[in-house]
Amino acid sequence: MEKVRRLRIGLCQIEVKLGDRRENQARVECWMERYYRPSDIPTALVLPELWDVGYALDAAESLADPEGREAATFLGGLAERYGAWFVGGSVMVRGKRGLHNRSQVISPSGELVAFYDKVHLVPFITPEEGVFLRGDRACLFDLEGIPAGSIICYDARFPEWPRVYALRGCKLLFVTSQWVRSRIGMIHSMVRSRATENAMYVVLVNNCGLSGGIDFGGRSLVCGPDGEILAEASGEADGLFVEIDMEKVDEARDFLRIFEKRLPGLYGDLCRG
């Protein structure tokens, strides 16, 4: 695939209704009708974590989507209709071994081209341990010739994980989340740090509003490879588009030489349990 230099990112910040898949699908469709405009630049649209049913953990067994097929079919139809990518926006999935918090990547042809099962499971506020099985692999994929990757929410707390992505060539990292309003500054700091330390673009899309008695903060954003915030949504349901220039990643990495100057022999403690 021929590499593109510019990409348009769409922040699909919907308010996820707890446990209501049909309503959340309708909200995605309404978002597309309200915000989407055609562009000559390839477009990647990003949804929040668990956009299909939210953190309805008490009903996970009945709500989980077998292998994520319903979500992939729904997003695939929209991707084909609008000629855009859908990246992230995890869903509650029943896999062969159990339940997962799974991010999906859908191409403009409507095909599911990659998926990611959340690796670091949240132990507090919305405790996932005992409900979801953790994933065991990274998710790297080709997006219009751009080496891209996907992680989910709590994963961003572990800088080693995005660094693994960067070492494998990732230049654009998508983070979908359900982050509470009272701690929104924390996720912003982490996302900006992950962008800066790896000299790559990082896209965060967060849930917003009350869900299961928890107030999620929105304020989705796009960070450049220098950590600069290029676009930031409000704290309510919102939609923004921003164009990014992938040459900025190469320029930053060539100047900073952050991978060339690493000293892995000194970092052994990072690999200890």
Backbone bond lengths (Angstrom), bond angles and torsions (degrees), N, CA, C in turn:
res aa  C-N    CA-C-N  psi(-1)  N-CA   C-N-CA  omega(-1)  CA-C   N-CA-C  phi
1 M - - - 1.462 - - 1.526 109.74 -
2 E 1.327 116.22 133.63 1.457 120.86 178.53 1.525 109.99 -67.92
3 K 1.321 116.44 133.73 1.450 120.44 -178.28 1.515 110.84 -73.10
4 V 1.341 115.60 139.48 1.456 120.58 173.18 1.519 108.08 -97.37
5 R 1.325 115.74 152.18 1.459 120.03 178.23 1.516 111.51 -94.91
6 R 1.333 116.22 -30.34 1.455 120.53 -177.69 1.525 109.65 -122.03
7 L 1.310 115.14 143.90 1.457 122.00 -179.94 1.526 107.70 -137.93
8 R 1.323 115.43 143.23 1.464 119.78 175.84 1.528 108.86 -102.02
9 I 1.325 115.80 128.15 1.457 122.02 179.96 1.529 108.67 -105.97
10 G 1.331 116.40 131.78 1.459 121.37 175.88 1.522 110.35 -111.58
11 L 1.327 116.77 122.84 1.461 122.26 178.96 1.521 108.67 -92.26
12 C 1.327 116.49 102.51 1.474 122.26 -175.91 1.527 108.69 -92.74
13 Q 1.315 115.84 77.80 1.461 120.60 -175.62 1.527 109.81 -89.41
14 I 1.326 115.43 87.03 1.458 120.59 176.99 1.531 109.36 -93.43
15 E 1.324 116.90 161.48 1.458 122.03 172.00 1.524 107.74 -92.69
16 V 1.311 116.38 112.31 1.462 121.82 -174.56 1.525 109.89 -78.26
17 K 1.341 116.15 126.25 1.466 121.14 177.37 1.521 109.33 -89.78
18 L 1.316 115.94 124.76 1.456 121.89 -174.03 1.530 111.92 -60.89
19 G 1.339 115.44 123.36 1.447 122.03 171.73 1.508 116.63 74.35
20 D 1.349 117.96 9.50 1.470 120.46 -174.15 1.531 110.55 -120.57
21 R 1.318 116.67 86.60 1.464 121.93 -176.35 1.528 112.00 -61.46
22 R 1.330 117.66 -43.80 1.468 120.15 -177.66 1.521 111.35 -63.58
23 E 1.320 116.79 -43.39 1.454 120.20 179.73 1.528 110.53 -64.71
24 N 1.304 117.97 -40.08 1.462 120.24 179.88 1.523 111.62 -68.24
25 Q 1.312 117.68 -36.31 1.459 120.01 173.85 1.528 110.04 -62.60
26 A 1.335 116.59 -41.19 1.465 120.36 178.55 1.522 110.78 -63.64
27 R 1.326 117.05 -35.95 1.467 120.05 179.60 1.525 111.20 -69.06
28 V 1.315 117.29 -35.03 1.469 119.84 175.16 1.525 109.88 -65.29
29 E 1.325 116.80 -44.10 1.467 120.17 178.96 1.524 110.83 -62.40
30 C 1.320 117.18 -41.60 1.471 120.45 178.04 1.524 110.97 -64.21
31 W 1.347 115.96 -38.34 1.462 119.27 177.87 1.523 109.86 -60.50
32 M 1.320 117.18 -45.28 1.464 121.11 -179.62 1.523 111.02 -60.77
33 E 1.305 116.97 -44.06 1.467 120.75 -179.41 1.524 111.70 -65.39
34 R 1.312 116.22 -35.37 1.467 119.77 -176.86 1.521 112.71 -80.45
35 Y 1.341 117.50 -42.17 1.454 120.10 -168.41 1.523 115.13 -107.35
36 Y 1.311 118.11 -28.11 1.463 118.46 -170.16 1.528 111.44 -73.88
37 R 1.317 115.67 134.21 1.459 123.27 172.75 1.530 107.66 -132.46
38 P 1.325 118.11 137.65 1.462 120.51 -179.50 1.531 111.27 -60.59
39 S 1.327 115.13 153.67 1.461 121.03 179.67 1.515 109.17 -149.02
40 D 1.330 115.56 150.55 1.467 120.47 173.94 1.526 111.15 -75.95
41 I 1.329 116.39 -14.49 1.464 121.58 -179.57 1.527 108.62 -90.75
42 P 1.331 118.48 133.29 1.468 119.85 176.69 1.526 110.81 -52.88
43 T 1.333 115.98 141.76 1.467 121.95 -173.42 1.523 110.94 -123.39
44 A 1.341 115.37 134.56 1.461 121.91 173.50 1.523 108.46 -117.85
45 L 1.324 116.76 121.56 1.458 122.95 -179.34 1.524 108.97 -101.96
46 V 1.327 116.37 136.68 1.465 120.97 -173.23 1.529 109.42 -125.48
47 L 1.341 115.34 131.01 1.462 122.92 -179.54 1.534 110.28 -107.59
48 P 1.349 117.64 166.85 1.470 120.05 177.96 1.524 112.69 -72.72
49 E 1.309 114.60 169.19 1.464 122.27 172.59 1.530 109.89 -61.69
50 L 1.338 116.10 140.77 1.466 122.93 177.84 1.532 111.49 46.75
51 W 1.341 114.47 47.67 1.459 119.15 -178.08 1.523 112.58 -65.96
52 D 1.311 117.74 -19.10 1.471 119.22 -174.68 1.527 113.72 -79.71
53 V 1.361 116.85 -41.40 1.473 119.02 -177.89 1.524 112.92 -137.25
54 G 1.324 118.52 -1.06 1.446 120.81 -178.19 1.518 111.80 68.57
55 Y 1.332 114.88 -165.67 1.460 120.22 -178.49 1.533 111.18 -85.90
56 A 1.333 115.41 56.26 1.469 120.84 176.66 1.525 108.65 -84.03
57 L 1.321 116.37 64.07 1.461 121.41 -171.98 1.524 112.44 -67.13
58 D 1.332 117.46 -31.69 1.463 120.09 -179.82 1.524 112.07 -65.54
59 A 1.330 116.28 -24.23 1.464 120.60 -179.09 1.523 112.04 -112.21
60 A 1.328 116.12 19.76 1.466 120.59 -173.66 1.526 112.41 -58.46
61 E 1.319 117.50 -40.33 1.465 120.27 -176.99 1.522 111.64 -61.05
62 S 1.312 117.41 -37.19 1.467 120.24 -178.14 1.531 112.40 -87.46
63 L 1.325 117.28 -25.68 1.461 120.70 -175.27 1.527 114.09 -90.07
64 A 1.320 117.75 -23.68 1.470 120.77 -173.19 1.521 111.46 -56.36
65 D 1.308 115.74 134.72 1.466 125.50 -177.84 1.533 108.84 -86.14
66 P 1.349 119.28 116.10 1.473 120.66 -178.08 1.530 112.16 -54.71
67 E 1.326 115.78 112.80 1.473 124.26 -179.32 1.533 112.84 56.82
68 G 1.328 117.49 14.15 1.464 120.80 179.59 1.514 113.75 70.98
69 R 1.332 116.66 19.93 1.470 119.79 -173.58 1.531 112.90 -65.36
70 E 1.344 116.66 -41.22 1.466 118.18 -178.78 1.524 110.82 -63.94
71 A 1.339 116.87 -44.43 1.461 120.33 179.45 1.524 111.17 -63.07
72 A 1.336 117.00 -43.49 1.466 120.64 -178.95 1.530 110.88 -64.67
73 T 1.324 116.90 -38.71 1.468 120.20 178.50 1.518 110.73 -66.96
74 F 1.326 116.38 -43.75 1.469 120.93 179.30 1.525 111.18 -61.77
75 L 1.331 117.44 -52.11 1.461 120.55 -179.37 1.525 111.06 -67.59
76 G 1.341 116.69 -33.47 1.459 119.98 178.00 1.521 111.70 -61.51
77 G 1.331 116.15 -39.49 1.463 119.76 177.47 1.516 111.95 -63.95
78 L 1.341 116.20 -42.52 1.468 119.45 178.06 1.527 111.30 -67.34
79 A 1.327 116.15 -40.14 1.470 120.18 -179.89 1.526 110.62 -60.12
80 E 1.327 116.74 -44.61 1.464 120.55 178.17 1.519 111.66 -64.53
81 R 1.326 116.30 -43.52 1.469 120.63 -176.92 1.522 111.72 -63.45
82 Y 1.341 116.11 -39.45 1.462 119.78 -174.69 1.528 113.29 -101.71
83 G 1.314 117.69 -8.36 1.464 120.81 179.70 1.511 113.16 67.40
84 A 1.346 116.81 39.84 1.464 121.24 -175.80 1.525 110.27 -132.03
85 W 1.315 115.10 160.28 1.455 122.58 173.00 1.530 109.48 -83.32
86 F 1.315 116.68 149.15 1.460 122.21 163.72 1.527 106.84 -117.34
87 V 1.326 115.89 127.25 1.458 120.88 -177.59 1.524 108.67 -127.89
88 G 1.324 115.61 133.64 1.452 117.56 178.92 1.521 110.35 71.02
89 G 1.296 115.32 -152.09 1.433 117.33 -168.87 1.514 107.43 66.60
90 S 1.331 116.46 76.47 1.464 119.09 -175.02 1.521 110.98 -71.38
91 V 1.329 114.81 161.57 1.455 122.16 179.84 1.529 109.25 -134.61
92 M 1.331 115.21 161.48 1.461 121.73 178.41 1.521 108.74 -85.28
93 V 1.330 116.73 116.30 1.458 122.00 -169.23 1.534 111.45 -122.59
94 R 1.332 114.91 141.32 1.455 120.39 168.72 1.525 108.09 -100.18
95 G 1.324 116.00 113.64 1.449 121.59 177.78 1.515 111.43 -98.62
96 K 1.306 115.54 -168.95 1.470 120.13 -177.48 1.529 112.18 -67.21
97 R 1.337 117.29 -32.09 1.465 120.40 -175.62 1.519 113.60 -103.65
98 G 1.340 116.94 -11.12 1.453 119.77 -176.95 1.520 111.11 157.05
99 L 1.331 116.31 -158.03 1.457 122.15 -175.52 1.529 111.22 -94.25
100 H 1.333 114.50 147.55 1.464 120.93 179.35 1.523 110.57 -137.48
101 N 1.323 115.40 152.60 1.458 123.59 166.19 1.527 104.88 -94.69
102 R 1.334 117.15 102.86 1.471 121.55 -165.86 1.523 112.80 -119.58
103 S 1.303 115.39 125.12 1.461 122.67 173.34 1.527 109.32 -87.70
104 Q 1.335 116.07 140.37 1.462 121.22 -179.06 1.521 110.95 -119.65
105 V 1.329 115.49 147.99 1.466 122.29 175.84 1.527 107.42 -120.33
106 I 1.329 115.38 119.44 1.469 122.15 -175.84 1.523 109.01 -117.12
107 S 1.326 117.53 128.59 1.468 122.06 -179.40 1.527 110.53 -82.25
108 P 1.348 117.79 166.10 1.465 120.80 177.77 1.531 113.87 -61.75
109 S 1.320 117.85 -16.16 1.464 120.53 175.67 1.523 111.63 -84.98
110 G 1.336 116.74 -1.05 1.456 121.27 178.95 1.512 114.50 89.36
111 E 1.336 117.43 8.84 1.463 121.60 -176.03 1.531 111.18 -91.14
112 L 1.318 116.83 138.24 1.456 121.98 170.48 1.526 107.51 -77.09
113 V 1.337 116.57 110.31 1.468 119.91 -173.19 1.521 112.99 -103.03
114 A 1.337 117.78 -16.51 1.457 120.89 179.50 1.521 108.81 -164.13
115 F 1.330 115.43 158.54 1.457 119.68 172.76 1.520 109.45 -149.02
116 Y 1.323 115.39 161.28 1.461 121.64 -177.42 1.519 109.63 -140.17
117 D 1.317 117.23 124.67 1.453 122.71 173.75 1.523 109.06 -93.81
118 K 1.312 116.34 124.44 1.458 122.73 -175.78 1.526 111.07 -50.30
119 V 1.323 115.99 129.67 1.465 122.00 -175.09 1.528 111.86 -89.42
120 H 1.332 116.74 -47.23 1.458 121.33 -177.23 1.529 108.64 -98.28
121 L 1.318 116.39 107.99 1.462 121.75 -175.24 1.527 110.93 -88.04
122 V 1.322 115.93 137.27 1.468 122.47 -176.06 1.532 110.60 -69.59
123 P 1.347 117.64 128.85 1.461 119.78 179.20 1.533 114.28 -97.42
124 F 1.344 118.06 1.36 1.465 120.96 -174.78 1.532 110.43 -142.78
125 I 1.315 118.38 167.52 1.472 127.89 179.69 1.522 111.00 59.62
126 T 1.329 116.94 -65.35 1.474 121.88 175.02 1.529 107.28 -121.20
127 P 1.325 118.53 71.74 1.476 121.35 -170.53 1.529 113.32 -63.28
128 E 1.326 114.94 117.57 1.464 121.39 -177.25 1.530 112.92 -92.37
129 E 1.324 116.02 -23.50 1.462 119.21 -178.47 1.526 109.78 -62.94
130 G 1.320 116.78 132.63 1.450 121.55 -175.70 1.511 113.34 91.78
131 V 1.345 116.54 -11.86 1.472 121.64 175.91 1.524 109.64 -109.75
132 F 1.335 116.28 -54.50 1.460 121.85 -179.44 1.526 110.61 -100.88
133 L 1.317 115.53 149.37 1.450 121.75 167.11 1.520 107.95 -87.52
134 R 1.294 116.97 140.03 1.468 118.61 179.47 1.524 110.38 -78.60
135 G 1.325 115.04 150.43 1.455 120.05 174.28 1.513 110.60 -76.64
136 D 1.327 115.91 173.28 1.465 119.81 -178.17 1.526 112.37 -139.69
137 R 1.326 116.90 22.25 1.466 118.43 179.25 1.524 110.19 -153.25
138 A 1.330 114.27 156.47 1.459 120.55 175.15 1.522 109.96 -77.16
139 C 1.328 115.37 166.33 1.467 121.17 177.35 1.519 108.64 -125.56
140 L 1.322 115.77 100.74 1.457 122.81 177.35 1.516 108.70 -116.25
141 F 1.328 116.84 137.87 1.453 120.35 -176.26 1.520 110.12 -151.00
142 D 1.310 114.69 162.94 1.461 122.36 -180.00 1.521 108.60 -94.42
143 L 1.333 116.66 118.33 1.462 121.91 178.38 1.526 108.00 -115.57
144 E 1.312 115.60 96.36 1.472 120.98 -178.21 1.523 111.39 56.28
145 G 1.341 116.78 37.04 1.448 120.94 -179.81 1.509 114.49 87.50
146 I 1.332 117.39 -2.50 1.465 122.23 179.38 1.524 108.84 -94.91
147 P 1.341 118.48 127.12 1.469 120.14 175.03 1.532 109.39 -71.04
148 A 1.333 116.53 111.61 1.462 121.62 -173.83 1.521 110.52 -123.92
149 G 1.333 115.42 163.90 1.452 120.35 179.16 1.511 110.96 -148.89
150 S 1.339 115.57 164.33 1.457 121.33 -177.98 1.524 110.14 -134.63
151 I 1.347 116.17 133.97 1.458 122.26 170.68 1.528 107.51 -134.42
152 I 1.343 116.83 176.58 1.463 120.34 -174.54 1.525 110.88 -132.12
153 C 1.299 116.73 119.07 1.462 127.03 164.67 1.531 113.74 43.66
154 Y 1.328 117.82 -101.97 1.467 123.89 -174.20 1.527 111.95 -56.63
155 D 1.341 117.37 -24.64 1.470 121.08 175.52 1.527 111.65 -54.26
156 A 1.337 116.73 -32.55 1.459 120.51 -174.98 1.522 112.49 -67.57
157 R 1.346 116.97 -15.95 1.463 120.39 178.20 1.534 112.43 -71.74
158 F 1.313 116.88 -14.41 1.464 121.50 -173.34 1.528 108.85 -110.77
159 P 1.337 118.15 94.74 1.461 120.97 -173.14 1.524 113.90 -61.02
160 E 1.350 116.37 -23.15 1.465 119.13 178.65 1.531 111.35 -61.43
161 W 1.332 116.51 -33.42 1.466 120.40 -173.91 1.534 112.01 -70.80
162 P 1.331 119.69 -52.77 1.465 118.52 173.76 1.532 112.96 -60.19
163 R 1.339 117.99 -30.61 1.461 119.88 177.27 1.525 110.48 -64.91
164 V 1.342 117.62 -38.01 1.467 120.43 174.57 1.525 109.78 -58.10
165 Y 1.317 116.60 -43.74 1.465 120.71 178.31 1.528 110.34 -59.48
166 A 1.334 115.64 -47.52 1.464 119.89 -178.23 1.528 111.12 -62.31
167 L 1.327 116.78 -41.26 1.462 119.86 179.63 1.527 111.78 -65.33
168 R 1.323 116.40 -23.62 1.463 120.47 176.84 1.526 112.10 -91.04
169 G 1.338 116.07 7.54 1.459 119.91 172.30 1.505 116.34 106.94
170 C 1.323 118.42 -2.66 1.461 121.19 -176.44 1.529 111.42 -61.76
171 K 1.334 115.59 133.05 1.462 121.63 177.63 1.531 112.56 -118.38
172 L 1.333 116.09 -9.53 1.464 121.69 -177.75 1.523 107.66 -143.53
173 L 1.343 116.69 113.81 1.460 121.32 -175.91 1.519 109.78 -112.36
174 F 1.333 116.07 129.57 1.459 122.35 178.04 1.522 109.22 -102.84
175 V 1.331 116.17 131.86 1.463 122.79 178.85 1.526 107.97 -124.85
176 T 1.329 117.79 115.27 1.456 120.72 174.70 1.523 107.96 -102.07
177 S 1.344 116.97 144.96 1.463 117.51 -171.28 1.520 112.81 -151.46
178 Q 1.345 112.97 163.81 1.459 123.71 165.01 1.523 105.03 -129.54
179 W 1.330 115.36 87.52 1.465 121.42 -173.36 1.522 109.04 -110.48
180 V 1.332 116.05 133.09 1.461 120.08 -173.68 1.526 111.52 -69.80
181 R 1.327 114.69 150.67 1.470 121.20 -175.49 1.530 111.97 -61.79
182 S 1.328 116.66 -38.57 1.464 120.14 -175.46 1.523 112.87 -66.64
183 R 1.338 117.46 -16.93 1.467 120.81 -178.63 1.523 112.41 -120.55
184 I 1.314 117.09 24.95 1.463 119.77 -173.91 1.524 111.24 -64.90
185 G 1.338 117.22 -32.63 1.457 119.32 178.14 1.515 112.32 -61.93
186 M 1.330 116.45 -28.62 1.459 121.23 -179.09 1.523 111.33 -68.31
187 I 1.332 117.31 -48.49 1.469 119.46 -179.72 1.524 110.59 -66.83
188 H 1.328 117.50 -34.45 1.460 119.47 176.22 1.528 110.86 -62.41
189 S 1.332 116.34 -43.39 1.473 119.65 179.15 1.521 111.10 -61.93
190 M 1.330 116.15 -41.70 1.460 119.53 -178.54 1.524 111.55 -67.46
191 V 1.329 116.64 -43.66 1.464 120.19 -179.09 1.521 110.38 -63.71
192 R 1.326 116.73 -43.10 1.459 119.54 178.87 1.530 110.85 -64.40
193 S 1.328 116.29 -37.85 1.467 119.67 177.80 1.519 111.31 -65.73
194 R 1.346 117.53 -44.30 1.468 120.21 179.49 1.526 110.30 -61.42
195 A 1.329 117.70 -36.70 1.459 120.97 178.15 1.529 110.54 -67.22
196 T 1.325 116.60 -46.50 1.459 121.43 -175.85 1.519 111.86 -67.31
197 E 1.340 116.93 -48.26 1.464 119.42 -173.58 1.518 112.81 -70.31
198 N 1.347 116.96 -20.73 1.465 120.62 178.68 1.519 113.20 -110.04
199 A 1.343 117.09 0.74 1.468 122.26 -178.85 1.523 110.72 48.12
200 M 1.329 115.53 56.28 1.465 120.42 177.99 1.525 109.59 -142.59
201 Y 1.328 115.57 161.79 1.454 120.26 173.97 1.527 108.85 -74.23
202 V 1.334 116.67 140.08 1.453 122.10 173.80 1.526 108.54 -129.35
203 V 1.324 115.47 128.34 1.460 122.50 179.95 1.524 108.40 -112.43
204 L 1.325 116.73 125.79 1.461 122.89 177.60 1.520 109.24 -115.37
205 V 1.334 117.34 128.28 1.467 120.67 170.92 1.525 108.18 -125.69
206 N 1.336 114.64 124.18 1.457 122.72 -171.80 1.529 111.01 -116.10
207 N 1.326 115.62 151.58 1.457 120.97 170.99 1.533 108.91 -69.62
208 C 1.340 116.79 164.84 1.458 120.76 178.57 1.525 109.55 -144.30
209 G 1.328 115.88 153.45 1.457 121.33 176.17 1.522 112.92 86.84
210 L 1.334 115.06 178.90 1.456 122.05 -177.97 1.519 111.36 -79.21
211 S 1.324 115.64 133.14 1.459 121.86 178.01 1.518 107.80 -147.71
212 G 1.334 116.85 115.79 1.450 120.04 -178.11 1.510 112.76 60.22
213 G 1.333 116.87 32.76 1.452 121.45 179.90 1.508 114.87 79.96
214 I 1.327 117.94 3.30 1.467 122.44 179.97 1.525 108.86 -109.16
215 D 1.324 116.57 134.15 1.459 121.80 -178.34 1.526 109.63 -95.50
216 F 1.339 115.64 109.09 1.464 121.01 179.26 1.532 109.60 -92.76
217 G 1.344 115.26 144.83 1.458 119.89 -161.77 1.504 119.24 -95.89
218 G 1.331 119.97 -4.98 1.455 119.39 -177.73 1.513 111.89 59.59
219 R 1.333 115.52 -134.54 1.471 123.14 179.09 1.532 112.31 56.00
220 S 1.320 114.01 44.06 1.466 121.20 174.18 1.521 109.39 -58.54
221 L 1.338 116.80 154.44 1.459 118.11 -177.51 1.527 112.41 -154.36
222 V 1.329 113.63 167.37 1.463 123.18 173.42 1.517 107.45 -123.17
223 C 1.334 116.45 126.68 1.467 121.85 178.02 1.519 110.27 -110.36
224 G 1.322 116.03 139.22 1.451 121.13 174.81 1.518 111.15 -80.98
225 P 1.339 118.07 173.27 1.465 121.94 -178.38 1.523 114.08 -66.20
226 D 1.329 117.58 -8.44 1.468 121.39 174.40 1.524 111.45 -101.14
227 G 1.352 116.89 5.38 1.454 121.27 -179.47 1.511 114.47 86.48
228 E 1.325 117.41 -3.07 1.462 120.39 179.23 1.525 110.14 -67.61
229 I 1.338 116.16 137.82 1.465 120.93 175.35 1.522 108.46 -81.27
230 L 1.322 115.57 116.62 1.465 121.16 -176.95 1.525 112.52 -90.84
231 A 1.323 116.44 -24.91 1.460 121.58 177.85 1.513 108.13 -160.30
232 E 1.337 116.98 142.97 1.456 121.25 178.70 1.518 109.63 -142.97
233 A 1.322 116.04 130.18 1.451 121.89 179.56 1.533 110.25 -81.01
234 S 1.319 116.03 171.61 1.458 122.06 177.37 1.529 109.84 -78.48
235 G 1.310 116.97 -174.23 1.446 121.55 177.90 1.510 114.04 -89.01
236 E 1.334 116.75 2.02 1.466 121.68 -179.88 1.529 109.34 -118.24
237 A 1.341 116.99 -178.22 1.464 120.04 177.26 1.526 108.56 -53.56
238 D 1.339 116.53 133.27 1.464 119.12 -170.35 1.521 109.55 -159.64
239 G 1.314 115.87 169.22 1.451 121.92 176.34 1.515 110.77 -151.94
240 L 1.322 116.26 129.38 1.461 121.72 179.78 1.523 109.78 -137.64
241 F 1.323 115.52 152.23 1.461 122.00 172.38 1.522 108.60 -124.61
242 V 1.332 115.37 142.53 1.458 120.62 175.92 1.516 108.35 -143.90
243 E 1.329 116.32 140.02 1.460 120.99 176.51 1.524 109.10 -95.01
244 I 1.339 115.26 138.05 1.462 119.89 178.47 1.522 109.67 -120.86
245 D 1.329 115.50 149.50 1.461 123.58 -177.95 1.526 108.00 -110.44
246 M 1.313 117.18 110.14 1.459 121.17 -174.32 1.526 113.07 -68.22
247 E 1.317 117.93 -18.56 1.461 119.64 177.23 1.527 111.38 -64.52
248 K 1.335 116.32 -23.23 1.466 119.95 178.72 1.521 111.36 -62.74
249 V 1.328 117.36 -32.32 1.465 120.81 178.32 1.525 110.11 -65.91
250 D 1.325 116.33 -48.94 1.469 120.30 -180.00 1.523 111.07 -61.34
251 E 1.335 116.74 -41.00 1.464 120.09 179.86 1.526 110.96 -62.06
252 A 1.344 116.26 -43.80 1.466 120.47 -179.14 1.521 111.22 -65.78
253 R 1.311 116.82 -43.63 1.464 120.12 -177.59 1.524 111.64 -70.06
254 D 1.319 116.70 -36.88 1.468 119.40 177.78 1.528 111.21 -65.37
255 F 1.328 116.49 -37.01 1.459 120.74 -178.05 1.525 111.36 -76.82
256 L 1.332 117.77 -45.38 1.465 122.07 -173.63 1.527 113.12 -80.92
257 R 1.332 116.92 -30.42 1.477 123.37 178.92 1.534 111.20 54.92
258 I 1.343 115.59 39.14 1.459 120.23 -173.51 1.526 113.12 -68.54
259 F 1.314 118.54 -26.74 1.459 119.42 179.51 1.528 110.92 -87.41
260 E 1.320 115.71 -36.85 1.463 120.27 178.21 1.526 111.35 -63.31
261 K 1.328 117.35 -33.77 1.463 121.67 -173.91 1.535 113.54 -93.95
262 R 1.313 117.20 5.26 1.460 119.24 176.12 1.528 111.30 -64.07
263 L 1.347 116.16 152.41 1.460 122.25 177.77 1.534 108.51 -126.37
264 P 1.331 116.73 75.47 1.476 120.39 -174.97 1.519 113.78 -56.65
265 G 1.323 117.75 -27.70 1.447 120.21 -179.93 1.518 113.73 -62.77
266 L 1.348 116.78 -19.96 1.459 121.19 179.35 1.522 113.11 -93.24
267 Y 1.330 116.02 -5.06 1.469 119.25 -170.45 1.526 112.65 -104.35
268 G 1.302 118.08 22.42 1.456 121.23 -173.55 1.515 114.25 -56.94
269 D 1.353 117.38 -33.13 1.456 120.40 -178.35 1.526 112.22 -60.36
270 L 1.333 116.75 -25.60 1.464 119.73 -179.08 1.523 112.33 -66.04
271 C 1.305 116.73 -20.00 1.460 120.50 -177.02 1.528 112.85 -99.22
272 R 1.320 116.71 3.35 1.458 120.20 -179.45 1.519 110.14 -91.45
273 G 1.330 116.50 142.04 1.454 121.86 -179.98 1.522 112.68 -75.79
